[in-house]
Amino acid sequence: MRSWLPFVVLTVLSWGTYIPTLHKGQVALGGSGVHAFLMVGIAYVLVAILVPGTIIARAGSWDLFTSGGVTFTIAAGVLGALGALGIVFALVNGGRPNVVPPLVFAGAPVVSVFVAMLYNPPQNSPSPIFFLGILMAAAGAGLVLAYKPL
């Protein structure tokens, strides 16, 4: 197995269970999205700061921080947090945990590919099959939503 594939599986499982788990916690917090988001932030501190901070401190690799790297990765963190906040507010405002994920997880990869193409322009125009894939992602989300268990 490729060395990156287990991390993809970790992400799929983590993000796939994120929204239903967040919703369950939010309901247990009296339906408060703000309280739920605060707990998500605490989890980010524990996982995203303490773990890599410890690894970096042990390796002594503080010199790898560059202005461009810091700028883009902080921007990515803000985007990730805004996405999590968007999910919290979607759930607070009537979005269901079996409706929000198909929309997010079908739409986000399409946006991601276009942003990646903006940052790293492709040498050639995308194949028509690429655009068919975008339509299939939309159709897939539509099918999941149309036939979701009630």
Secondary structure, DSSP 4 states (H G I P E B T S, - for coil): --TTHHHHHHHHHHHHHHHHHHHHHHHHTTT-HHHHHHHHHHHHIIIIIIHHHHHHHHHT-GGG--HHHHHHHHHHHHHHHHHHHHHHHHHHTT--TTTHHHHHHHHHHHHHHHHHHHHS--SSPPPHHHHHHHHHHHHHHHHHHHT---
